[in-house]
Amino acid sequence: MTQRVGRRRCASWALAALLASVSPARSASFSKSARGTTGAQFLELPASARAAAMGSAQGAAVQGATALDYNPAALAAIEGGDAVFMHAEQFEGISYDSLAAARRFGDAGTLALGLRSLSPGKLDEIDNTGVATGGSLAPRDLALAFGYGRAFGSLELGAAGKYLSSKIEKSASTFAMDLGARRRWGPLALSAGLANAGKGLKFRERSDPLPLTARFGSSYDWKNFLLALDLVAPRGTTPYPALGAEYRGRASEQLAFSVRLGYDGRLSQGRLGGLAGIAFGAGVEAGRLRFDYAAAPYGDLGLTHRLSAGLSWGGTPGSRKVGARAVAAEAADGRNAR
């Protein structure tokens, strides 16, 4: 045998689902003793270089099409369209890619599509005695997502559906759903979300539950700084904080730059040894194009690198404003549109 490697109603329903997911009856799944019990763990990896550099504190601070992966409600803030592609080189030759694109349709809301893929390449196949069979395996994980977000005044609501597929020697697939909400009060934003709600991946007789995750986020725009703090409660481990900071400046009307620093509490919980949990990165935005980089140490496993490229359209190139002025301008634009 081979070894197997109407607004209030919507908001109330989303909140009820979120609270039910973390009820005492299920609290055992959200503890230290539950580590390593979930499948599709690639869904917990950062979906963009900007997110990685900010410690994945993206519940309220997420921007652009990446909102599909962190909080679909934030899709409502997109002007025109947005697309982002990320490639990450993990340790031991593991390759991780993410692609998302979103398009706003006026007051009707924003639609988004996304793809995430994780592959370790080919692995030598061994039997249950540890002897090589001469064959090989090509495991991979895949997620296809479709999301929608819409603004109701200062309240944004969103949802996303996912098709998940995982292959080791045999394949398993399932469907999952994300829900999200975000509310803004001037420079302050608060969010709540539930991700990966669905049946587990079943390989033959064994079923691995999905990493169901509750995320409560906050962000604050202060001058040229964006500060973010999330509390994340995933199935499979204990709740942890995520913190991020971003400084944005402009070299010219068409050229902006960003410097980022973050802390991901999920990484500090593991037995990685050495430095883990801290991340840093930078970004450049030239007109409609943007490029981001992030680096994060994974303890004894080494340093990981992520590169993202993004494109926005349907608005004025270089129109992304900096700091609290951006929040006020977006709110004013929304009032004028309505």
C-alpha positions as CSV (number, residue, x, y, z in Angstrom):
1,M,0.0,0.0,0.0
2,T,1.4,3.4,-1.1
3,Q,1.8,6.1,1.6
4,R,-0.6,9.1,1.2
5,V,1.4,11.9,1.5
6,G,-32.3,44.4,2.6
7,R,-28.9,45.2,4.7
8,R,-29.7,44.4,8.3
9,R,-31.1,41.0,7.5
10,C,-28.0,40.2,5.4
11,A,-25.7,41.5,8.2
12,S,-27.6,39.7,10.9
13,W,-27.5,36.4,9.0
14,A,-23.8,36.8,8.4
15,L,-23.2,37.6,12.1
16,A,-25.3,34.6,13.2
17,A,-23.3,32.3,11.0
18,L,-20.1,33.7,12.3
19,L,-21.0,33.3,15.9
20,A,-22.3,29.8,15.3
21,S,-19.0,28.8,13.8
22,V,-17.1,29.6,17.0
23,S,-19.7,28.4,19.5
24,P,-18.6,26.4,22.6
25,A,-19.8,23.2,20.9
26,R,-17.0,23.5,18.4
27,S,-14.4,25.1,20.5
28,A,-12.3,22.0,20.6
29,S,-11.5,22.5,16.9
30,F,-10.1,25.9,17.7
31,S,-7.4,24.9,20.1
32,K,-3.7,23.9,20.3
33,S,-4.7,20.2,20.5
34,A,-6.3,20.5,17.0
35,R,-3.2,21.4,15.1
36,G,-2.6,19.4,12.0
37,T,-6.2,18.2,11.8
38,T,-7.4,20.3,8.8
39,G,-7.0,19.9,5.1
40,A,-6.6,22.5,2.3
41,Q,-4.2,24.5,4.6
42,F,-2.9,26.3,1.5
43,L,-6.0,28.5,1.9
44,E,-4.3,30.1,5.0
45,L,-1.3,31.3,3.0
46,P,-1.1,35.0,2.0
47,A,-2.7,35.7,-1.3
48,S,-0.6,38.7,-2.3
49,A,2.8,40.2,-1.5
50,R,1.2,43.3,0.1
51,A,-0.9,41.1,2.4
52,A,2.2,39.0,3.3
53,A,4.3,42.0,4.1
54,M,1.5,43.3,6.5
55,G,1.3,40.0,8.4
56,S,-1.9,39.1,6.6
57,A,-3.8,41.7,8.7
58,Q,-6.2,42.3,5.8
59,G,-9.7,41.9,7.2
60,A,-10.3,45.7,7.1
61,A,-7.2,46.9,5.3
62,V,-7.4,44.7,2.1
63,Q,-7.4,46.5,-1.2
64,G,-8.3,45.6,-4.8
65,A,-9.1,42.1,-6.1
66,T,-7.2,40.5,-3.2
67,A,-10.4,41.2,-1.2
68,L,-11.8,38.0,-2.7
69,D,-9.4,36.0,-0.5
70,Y,-9.6,38.1,2.7
71,N,-13.0,39.8,2.9
72,P,-15.3,39.8,-0.2
73,A,-17.2,42.8,1.3
74,A,-14.1,45.0,0.4
75,L,-14.7,44.2,-3.3
76,A,-17.3,47.0,-3.1
77,A,-14.6,49.6,-2.7
78,I,-13.0,48.9,-6.1
79,E,-13.4,51.6,-8.7
80,G,-13.7,50.2,-12.2
81,G,-11.6,47.0,-12.3
82,D,-8.6,45.5,-10.7
83,A,-6.4,42.4,-11.2
84,V,-3.5,41.0,-9.2
85,F,-1.1,38.1,-9.7
86,M,1.3,36.7,-7.1
87,H,4.0,34.1,-7.3
88,A,5.8,32.8,-4.2
89,E,8.8,30.5,-3.9
90,Q,8.4,28.6,-0.7
91,F,11.0,26.4,1.0
92,E,11.9,23.0,-0.5
93,G,10.9,24.0,-4.0
94,I,7.2,24.5,-3.2
95,S,5.5,26.9,-5.7
96,Y,2.4,28.9,-4.8
97,D,0.5,31.2,-7.2
98,S,-2.6,33.4,-6.8
99,L,-4.6,35.2,-9.4
100,A,-7.7,37.4,-8.9
101,A,-9.6,39.9,-11.0
102,A,-12.6,42.1,-10.2
103,R,-14.9,44.4,-12.0
104,R,-17.4,46.9,-10.6
105,F,-20.8,47.3,-12.2
106,G,-21.9,50.6,-10.9
107,D,-24.3,50.6,-7.9
108,A,-25.1,46.9,-8.6
109,G,-21.8,45.9,-7.0
110,T,-18.5,44.2,-7.8
111,L,-17.9,40.7,-9.2
112,A,-14.6,38.8,-8.8
113,L,-13.0,35.6,-10.0
114,G,-9.9,34.0,-8.5
115,L,-7.5,31.1,-8.7
116,R,-5.0,29.8,-6.1
117,S,-2.6,26.9,-6.7
118,L,0.0,25.1,-4.6
119,S,2.4,22.6,-5.9
120,P,5.5,20.9,-4.4
121,G,6.6,19.5,-7.8
122,K,7.2,15.8,-8.3
123,L,7.9,13.6,-5.2
124,D,9.4,10.1,-5.2
125,E,6.9,7.5,-4.3
126,I,7.6,5.1,-1.4
127,D,5.6,2.2,0.0
128,N,4.6,1.8,3.6
129,T,7.9,0.2,4.5
130,G,9.8,3.3,3.2
131,V,11.2,1.6,0.1
132,A,11.1,3.6,-3.2
133,T,8.7,2.1,-5.8
134,G,10.4,3.8,-8.7
135,G,7.3,5.9,-9.4
136,S,6.5,9.5,-8.5
137,L,3.7,11.7,-7.3
138,A,2.7,15.2,-8.4
139,P,0.5,16.6,-5.6
140,R,-1.3,19.9,-6.0
141,D,-4.0,22.0,-4.3
142,L,-6.3,24.2,-6.3
143,A,-9.0,26.7,-5.4
144,L,-11.4,28.5,-7.9
145,A,-13.4,31.3,-6.4
146,F,-16.3,33.6,-7.4
147,G,-17.2,36.6,-5.2
148,Y,-19.5,39.5,-5.0
149,G,-19.4,42.7,-2.9
150,R,-21.7,45.7,-2.6
151,A,-21.8,48.9,-0.6
152,F,-24.9,50.0,1.4
153,G,-23.8,53.5,2.4
154,S,-20.8,53.1,4.7
155,L,-21.5,49.4,5.2
156,E,-20.0,46.9,2.7
157,L,-21.2,43.3,2.5
158,G,-19.9,40.4,0.4
159,A,-19.8,36.7,-0.2
160,A,-17.7,34.2,-2.2
161,G,-18.1,30.6,-3.3
162,K,-15.1,28.3,-3.8
163,Y,-14.4,25.0,-5.6
164,L,-11.5,23.2,-3.9
165,S,-9.5,20.3,-5.3
166,S,-6.6,18.4,-3.7
167,K,-4.6,15.6,-5.3
168,I,-2.0,13.4,-3.7
169,E,-2.3,10.0,-5.3
170,K,-6.1,10.1,-5.4
171,S,-8.1,13.3,-5.7
172,A,-10.7,14.9,-3.5
173,S,-12.9,18.0,-4.0
174,T,-15.5,20.1,-2.2
175,F,-17.2,23.5,-2.1
176,A,-16.9,26.2,0.4
177,M,-18.2,29.7,1.2
178,D,-16.9,33.0,2.6
179,L,-18.9,35.8,4.1
180,G,-17.7,39.3,5.0
181,A,-18.7,42.7,6.2
182,R,-16.8,46.0,6.6
183,R,-17.9,49.3,8.0
184,R,-16.1,52.7,7.8
185,W,-16.2,55.7,10.1
186,G,-13.9,58.2,8.5
187,P,-10.4,56.9,8.8
188,L,-11.4,53.9,10.9
189,A,-12.7,50.6,9.4
190,L,-13.9,47.5,11.2
191,S,-14.7,44.2,9.7
192,A,-15.9,40.7,10.4
193,G,-15.7,37.6,8.2
194,L,-16.0,33.9,8.0
195,A,-14.0,31.9,5.5
196,N,-13.9,28.3,4.3
197,A,-17.3,27.1,5.5
198,G,-18.1,23.8,3.9
199,K,-17.6,20.0,3.9
200,G,-14.1,18.6,4.2
201,L,-12.0,17.0,1.6
202,K,-12.5,13.2,1.6
203,F,-9.8,10.9,0.5
204,R,-11.4,7.4,0.5
205,E,-12.7,6.8,4.0
206,R,-11.0,9.7,5.7
207,S,-12.3,13.3,5.6
208,D,-10.2,16.3,6.5
209,P,-12.2,19.3,7.7
210,L,-11.6,22.7,6.0
211,P,-9.7,25.4,7.9
212,L,-12.9,27.3,8.9
213,T,-11.7,30.8,9.9
214,A,-13.3,33.7,11.7
215,R,-11.6,37.0,11.2
216,F,-12.2,40.3,13.0
217,G,-10.3,43.2,11.5
218,S,-9.6,46.8,12.1
219,S,-7.6,49.5,10.2
220,Y,-6.9,53.2,10.7
221,D,-5.6,55.7,8.2
222,W,-3.4,58.3,9.8
223,K,-1.8,60.8,7.5
224,N,0.4,58.7,5.2
225,F,0.2,55.6,7.4
226,L,-2.2,52.7,7.4
227,L,-2.3,50.6,10.6
228,A,-4.1,47.2,10.7
229,L,-4.9,44.7,13.5
230,D,-6.8,41.4,13.0
231,L,-7.9,38.7,15.4
232,V,-8.0,35.4,13.6
233,A,-9.6,32.3,14.9
234,P,-9.0,29.3,12.6
235,R,-10.0,25.7,13.0
236,G,-6.9,23.7,13.7
237,T,-5.1,26.0,16.1
238,T,-5.6,28.6,18.8
239,P,-6.7,32.2,17.9
240,Y,-3.9,34.6,17.1
241,P,-3.3,38.3,16.2
242,A,-2.1,39.7,12.9
243,L,-0.6,43.2,12.7
244,G,0.5,45.3,9.8
245,A,1.7,48.8,9.0
246,E,2.1,50.6,5.6
247,Y,3.6,53.9,4.8
248,R,2.6,55.4,1.4
249,G,4.2,58.3,-0.3
250,R,4.4,59.9,-3.8
251,A,7.5,60.7,-5.8
252,S,5.2,62.3,-8.4
253,E,1.6,62.4,-9.5
254,Q,2.0,59.2,-11.4
255,L,4.5,57.4,-9.1
256,A,3.8,56.2,-5.6
257,F,5.8,53.9,-3.3
258,S,5.0,51.9,-0.1
259,V,7.0,50.4,2.7
260,R,5.4,47.7,4.9
261,L,6.0,45.7,8.1
262,G,3.9,43.0,9.6
263,Y,3.5,40.2,12.2
264,D,1.6,37.0,11.5
265,G,0.8,35.2,14.8
266,R,0.0,32.0,13.0
267,L,3.7,31.4,12.1
268,S,4.9,32.1,15.7
269,Q,2.7,29.3,17.0
270,G,4.4,26.5,15.1
271,R,7.6,24.7,15.9
272,L,9.6,26.4,13.1
273,G,12.6,27.3,15.3
274,G,14.5,30.6,14.7
275,L,12.8,33.8,13.6
276,A,9.2,33.4,12.3
277,G,6.1,35.6,12.2
278,I,7.8,38.9,11.1
279,A,7.4,40.1,7.5
280,F,8.5,43.1,5.6
281,G,8.2,44.4,2.0
282,A,7.7,47.3,-0.4
283,G,5.7,48.4,-3.4
284,V,5.8,50.7,-6.3
285,E,2.7,52.1,-8.2
286,A,3.2,53.7,-11.6
287,G,-0.1,54.9,-13.1
288,R,-2.3,51.8,-13.5
289,L,0.4,49.3,-12.7
290,R,1.8,48.3,-9.3
291,F,4.5,45.9,-8.2
292,D,4.9,44.5,-4.7
293,Y,7.5,42.4,-2.9
294,A,7.4,40.6,0.5
295,A,9.9,38.5,2.5
296,A,9.0,36.4,5.6
297,P,11.3,34.1,7.5
298,Y,10.0,30.7,8.3
299,G,12.4,29.8,11.1
300,D,14.7,26.9,10.3
301,L,13.0,26.4,6.9
302,G,14.4,29.7,5.6
303,L,13.3,32.9,4.0
304,T,10.3,33.0,1.7
305,H,9.8,35.6,-1.1
306,R,6.6,36.8,-2.8
307,L,6.2,39.0,-5.9
308,S,2.9,40.5,-7.0
309,A,1.9,42.5,-10.1
310,G,-1.4,44.4,-10.3
311,L,-3.4,46.4,-12.8
312,S,-6.3,48.7,-12.2
313,W,-8.5,50.2,-14.9
314,G,-11.7,52.2,-15.3
315,G,-10.5,55.1,-13.2
316,T,-7.9,57.8,-13.5
317,P,-4.3,56.4,-13.5
318,G,-2.5,57.2,-10.2
319,S,-5.8,58.2,-8.6
320,R,-5.2,56.1,-5.4
321,K,-4.9,58.7,-2.7
322,V,-2.8,58.6,0.4
323,G,-3.8,58.3,4.0
324,A,-7.0,59.7,5.6
325,R,-7.6,61.9,2.6
326,A,-8.3,58.7,0.5
327,V,-11.0,57.6,2.9
328,A,-12.8,61.0,2.9
329,A,-12.5,61.2,-0.9
330,E,-13.9,57.7,-1.4
331,A,-16.8,58.5,0.9
332,A,-17.5,61.7,-1.0
333,D,-17.4,60.0,-4.4
334,G,-19.8,57.4,-3.1
335,R,-22.3,60.0,-1.9
336,N,-22.1,61.9,-5.2
337,A,-22.6,58.7,-7.2
338,R,-25.8,58.0,-5.3
